[in-house]
Amino acid sequence: MEAKDYLKYIVEEIHSTVFATVDREGRPVTCAIDMMDYDENGLYFLTAKGKRFYERLKENENVAFTAMKGEDTLSCVAVSIQGRAKELGPEKLPELFEKNPYMKSIYPDERSRSALTVFQIYQGTGEWFDLSKKPIERAAFSFGGAREKAEGYVITDKCIGCKLCYSKCPQKCIDISKKPAVIQQEHCLHCGNCYEICPARAVERK
């Protein structure tokens, strides 16, 4: 999938997220925030200017959230994003209320909506993690010009072909038909078992 597909999934399939900001003492604070729209430029949500959440957003544009969907752990899809958010103002409010009509029961008229403002997560990196698949499925993505972060493990030319990494891999996502063996990154848990067991120290953290 492309980055926009992940953003669409967050808005249309999950919608509610656990959102983290940082307070003045540098401590993380979480709250529940609905992602109300998306486009090629990012994600959109709203808040009221009287909230502490608004103050934290204005003082520090760095944000993070996780959105999850599933009845239990083994049916769960999780999408996490770290990024930057900026205030756009009230101009997009009518559009967000049309796309999210339940908001009209919370803020029923124009006077009650006067304190609301829209924010855009305009840049970010994300991770898709799907435990409902066998083997698991993961993917990284970015938008707004952000660079994807290198994570996980790779097997280098020091590989001696002993296959011990495969024996300890919980997802069996290492191709040992090659030398050096190859970790299938889209199925890797990043658990580090291969790194710990390799006698040749051929496995390196990205």
Protein Blocks (a to p, Z undefined) as FASTA:
>chain_A
ZZklmmmmmmmmnopacdddddfkopacddddddfbdcfkbccddddfkbmklmmmmmom
cdcddddedjblklcccdddddddddebjmlmmmmmmmmmmlmmmmmbfklmmmgccddd
fbdcdddddfkbccdddddddeehiacddedjdddfklgolommmmmmmnlpacfkbccd
dddfklcgolommmmmmmnlpaccZZ
